[in-house]
Amino acid sequence: MHSPRLANQWLLLEQHEYGQAFRETSALLDSLQGPDLRDAQRLLGWVCYRQQQYGQAILWFRKACQGSDESGDWLNLAVAAARQGNQELAEQAIEQVRLCQQAARYAQEPGLYPQLLAYARAQSQAGQHERVLALLEELAAAYRRVGSADTTLLYVLRLPFFSSFLELVVSHFRRQDKLAAGQDWLAALSPALDEEGRRRVTNALERLRSP
């Protein structure tokens, strides 16, 4: 939930009015405290992140993380650090995501696994393929345990939609030009899934094979 005092500024961010969002939020900083101030720091971080100013985004996200037990704050920092190429900070921040979720008995939204998928996307964009594969393996293990690609079930269990996961899998192996390895990886996942899951894996295999 965003601070009601910053509703207009968050709207400006979503409308891509980055300069205006930054100016208005910055002007409010001295008058904000507690959760309102943290939300302003998050917003300023996102303004910078959206403009690919990852170093500045990290500065604001670090401020938002100070004293925060919200996994989402640490995920913001992890993603920005990954995009900047600061892998040491990125790994420290994603570990804090795990610790926050563990302390909250994995009740924080949107859930650990969707957060790991978001982090994997950022690492993929940063070209960190080994880190991406490790995260994909962790996610695949979760899908194997569930054994289903049913959208409603995955939502209830706070797992990413299977289609989103497969999209990153295909992208990951394509970026590395390791199509055969990708096919083997997907083929190994398929037997653990229900009919719907196997159908989706087959479609992903077709996308991987297509030019």
C-alpha positions in Angstrom: 0.0 0.0 0.0 1.3 3.4 -0.9 1.1 6.4 1.4 -2.1 8.4 0.7 0.0 11.5 0.9 1.9 10.4 -2.2 -1.0 9.1 -4.3 -0.6 11.9 -6.9 3.1 11.3 -7.1 2.7 7.6 -7.7 0.2 8.4 -10.3 2.7 10.7 -12.0 5.2 7.8 -12.0 2.7 5.5 -13.7 2.0 8.2 -16.3 5.7 8.3 -17.0 5.9 11.9 -15.8 9.2 11.1 -14.1 10.6 14.7 -13.7 7.4 16.0 -12.1 7.1 12.9 -9.9 10.7 13.4 -8.7 10.3 17.1 -8.1 7.1 16.9 -6.2 8.2 14.0 -4.1 11.6 15.6 -3.3 9.8 18.7 -2.2 7.8 16.7 0.4 10.7 14.8 2.0 11.3 17.3 4.8 7.6 17.1 5.9 7.4 13.2 5.9 8.2 10.7 8.6 8.0 7.0 9.2 6.1 5.0 6.6 5.4 8.1 4.5 9.1 8.9 4.3 9.9 5.3 3.4 7.3 5.3 0.7 8.7 8.6 -0.7 12.2 7.0 -0.9 10.7 4.0 -2.7 9.0 6.3 -5.2 12.2 8.3 -5.9 14.1 5.0 -6.3 11.5 3.9 -8.9 11.6 7.2 -10.7 15.4 6.7 -11.2 15.1 3.0 -12.0 12.5 3.6 -14.7 15.0 6.1 -16.3 17.8 3.4 -16.1 19.6 5.6 -13.5 20.5 2.5 -11.5 23.1 4.1 -9.3 20.7 6.8 -8.1 17.9 4.2 -7.7 20.2 2.2 -5.4 20.8 5.3 -3.2 17.1 5.8 -2.7 16.3 2.1 -2.3 19.0 1.8 0.3 17.4 4.6 2.3 14.0 2.8 2.1 15.7 -0.4 3.3 17.1 1.1 6.5 15.2 -0.6 9.3 12.8 -2.2 6.9 11.5 -5.7 7.4 9.6 -5.6 4.1 10.9 -8.0 1.5 9.6 -5.7 -1.2 12.0 -3.0 -0.2 15.0 -5.3 -0.3 13.8 -6.7 -3.7 13.8 -3.2 -5.1 17.4 -2.9 -4.0 18.4 -6.3 -5.3 16.9 -5.6 -8.8 18.5 -2.2 -9.1 21.9 -3.5 -8.0 21.6 -6.4 -10.5 20.9 -4.0 -13.3 23.8 -1.8 -12.3 26.1 -4.8 -12.2 26.8 -4.6 -8.5 26.4 -8.3 -7.9 27.7 -8.3 -4.4 25.0 -5.9 -3.3 22.4 -7.7 -5.4 23.1 -11.0 -3.7 23.1 -9.4 -0.2 19.8 -7.8 -0.9 18.1 -10.9 -2.2 19.3 -12.8 0.9 17.5 -10.1 2.9 14.4 -10.8 0.8 14.6 -14.4 1.9 15.1 -13.5 5.5 12.2 -11.1 5.6 9.9 -13.7 4.1 11.1 -16.4 6.4 10.6 -14.1 9.5 7.0 -13.3 8.2 6.4 -17.1 7.6 6.3 -16.3 3.8 3.2 -14.2 4.2 4.5 -11.0 2.6 3.1 -10.1 -0.8 3.6 -11.0 -3.5 5.4 -14.0 -2.1 8.9 -15.3 -2.3 8.7 -17.1 -5.6 7.3 -14.2 -7.6 10.1 -12.1 -6.1 12.7 -14.6 -7.1 11.3 -14.5 -10.7 11.5 -10.7 -10.7 15.1 -10.9 -9.5 15.9 -13.6 -12.1 14.6 -11.3 -14.9 16.9 -8.5 -13.7 19.8 -10.9 -13.6 18.9 -12.1 -17.1 18.9 -8.5 -18.4 22.3 -8.1 -16.7 23.7 -11.1 -18.5 24.2 -13.1 -15.3 23.2 -16.4 -16.8 24.6 -18.7 -14.1 22.7 -16.9 -11.5 19.6 -17.0 -13.6 19.8 -20.7 -14.1 20.2 -21.3 -10.4 17.0 -19.3 -9.8 15.2 -21.1 -12.5 16.2 -24.4 -10.9 14.8 -23.2 -7.6 11.5 -22.2 -9.2 11.3 -25.4 -11.2 11.6 -27.4 -8.0 8.6 -25.6 -6.6 6.5 -26.4 -9.7 7.6 -30.0 -9.5 6.4 -30.2 -5.9 3.0 -28.7 -6.9 2.8 -30.8 -10.0 0.3 -28.5 -11.6 0.2 -25.5 -13.9 -3.3 -24.5 -12.9 -3.5 -20.7 -12.7 -5.8 -20.6 -9.7 -3.8 -23.1 -7.7 -0.6 -21.3 -8.4 -2.1 -18.0 -7.4 -3.3 -19.5 -4.1 0.1 -21.0 -3.5 1.7 -17.7 -4.3 3.7 -19.1 -7.2 4.3 -17.1 -10.4 2.0 -18.0 -13.3 3.6 -20.9 -15.2 3.5 -19.0 -18.5 5.7 -16.2 -16.9 8.2 -18.7 -15.7 8.4 -20.4 -19.1 8.8 -17.1 -20.9 12.0 -16.5 -18.9 13.2 -20.0 -19.4 12.9 -19.6 -23.2 14.5 -16.2 -23.1 17.4 -17.4 -20.9 18.4 -20.3 -23.2 17.9 -18.2 -26.3 20.2 -15.4 -25.0 22.9 -17.9 -24.4 22.3 -19.6 -27.8 22.0 -22.9 -25.9 18.8 -24.2 -27.5 19.6 -27.9 -27.2 20.4 -27.5 -23.5 17.1 -25.6 -23.1 15.2 -28.3 -24.8 16.8 -30.9 -22.4 16.0 -28.7 -19.4 12.4 -28.3 -20.3 12.0 -32.0 -21.2 13.3 -32.9 -17.7 10.7 -30.7 -16.1 7.7 -31.9 -18.1 7.1 -35.4 -16.5 6.5 -33.9 -13.1 3.6 -31.8 -14.3 -0.1 -32.4 -15.0 -1.5 -32.4 -18.6 -1.9 -28.6 -18.7 1.7 -28.2 -17.5 3.1 -30.6 -20.1 1.1 -28.8 -22.8 2.6 -25.5 -21.8 6.1 -27.0 -21.8 5.5 -28.4 -25.3 4.6 -24.9 -26.4 7.7 -23.5 -24.8 9.8 -26.1 -26.6 8.2 -25.1 -29.9 9.1 -21.5 -29.2 12.6 -22.5 -28.4 13.0 -24.4 -31.6 11.5 -21.7 -33.8 13.8 -19.3 -35.7 
